[in-house]
Amino acid sequence: MSDDRAALTELWRIRNAAATTLALGEEQMRRAVREASVDQLVTLIETFAPGRSSGPEWTRTFEPLVERLWAWRDDETIAALAQVFGGRGLPWAGVARALSPDQGIMSRANARQPAWARLPALTVV
């Protein structure tokens, strides 16, 4: 029984270390996104090119990014990003739609992070 208890204790320590690392990474990403120029954000979003990464993987990783962009950046920046991707045609329509004002209203209204929370609510990737 003591081996099980030791294993559980160690797993709990690992879990806590991982949660701390994830929270620190999230905070570092938040600062970087807030300081990034529109061109830098365009470059980041381009890594989600629908032609290169379609399907569930694209949605699973892109949606958390858009959620954070709406939480961390102002409407003017998001509008500039939407304009860039809106002008790229049908392959980028999903990206432009995710950056639309309607999506922003919905994203901000459905934020999963309560004001009192100590750690950020993280979307599973």
Backbone hydrogen bonds, N-H to C=O, Kabsch-Sander energy under -0.5 kcal/mol:
donor,donor_aa,acceptor,acceptor_aa,energy
5,R,1,M,-2.2
6,A,2,S,-2.5
7,A,3,D,-2.5
8,L,4,D,-2.6
9,T,5,R,-2.5
10,E,6,A,-2.5
11,L,7,A,-2.6
12,W,8,L,-2.3
13,R,9,T,-2.0
14,I,10,E,-2.4
15,R,11,L,-2.7
16,N,12,W,-2.3
17,A,13,R,-2.4
18,A,14,I,-2.6
19,A,15,R,-2.4
20,T,16,N,-2.3
21,T,17,A,-2.5
22,L,18,A,-2.7
23,A,19,A,-2.4
24,L,20,T,-2.4
25,G,21,T,-2.5
26,E,22,L,-2.5
27,E,23,A,-2.1
28,Q,24,L,-2.2
29,M,25,G,-2.5
30,R,26,E,-2.4
31,R,27,E,-2.2
32,A,28,Q,-2.2
33,V,29,M,-2.8
34,R,30,R,-2.3
35,E,31,R,-1.7
36,A,32,A,-1.1
41,L,37,S,-2.2
42,V,38,V,-2.6
43,T,39,D,-2.1
44,L,40,Q,-1.9
45,I,41,L,-2.8
46,E,42,V,-2.4
47,T,43,T,-0.6
47,T,44,L,-1.2
48,F,45,I,-2.3
49,A,46,E,-1.6
52,R,49,A,-1.5
53,S,49,A,-2.1
58,W,55,G,-0.5
59,T,55,G,-1.7
60,R,56,P,-3.1
61,T,57,E,-1.6
62,F,58,W,-3.0
63,E,59,T,-1.9
65,L,61,T,-0.9
66,V,62,F,-2.5
67,E,63,E,-2.5
68,R,64,P,-1.9
69,L,65,L,-2.6
70,W,66,V,-2.5
71,A,67,E,-1.3
72,W,68,R,-2.9
73,R,69,L,-2.3
78,I,74,D,-2.0
79,A,75,D,-2.6
80,A,76,E,-2.0
81,L,77,T,-2.1
82,A,78,I,-2.7
83,Q,79,A,-2.2
84,V,80,A,-1.9
85,F,81,L,-2.4
86,G,82,A,-2.5
87,G,83,Q,-1.3
88,R,85,F,-1.2
89,G,86,G,-0.7
92,W,89,G,-1.6
93,A,90,L,-1.9
96,A,92,W,-2.5
97,R,93,A,-2.7
98,A,94,G,-1.9
99,L,95,V,-1.1
100,S,97,R,-1.6
104,G,100,S,-2.1
105,I,101,P,-2.4
106,M,102,D,-2.0
107,S,103,Q,-3.0
108,R,104,G,-2.7
109,A,105,I,-2.1
110,N,106,M,-1.8
111,A,108,R,-0.9
117,A,114,P,-1.6
122,L,120,P,-0.6
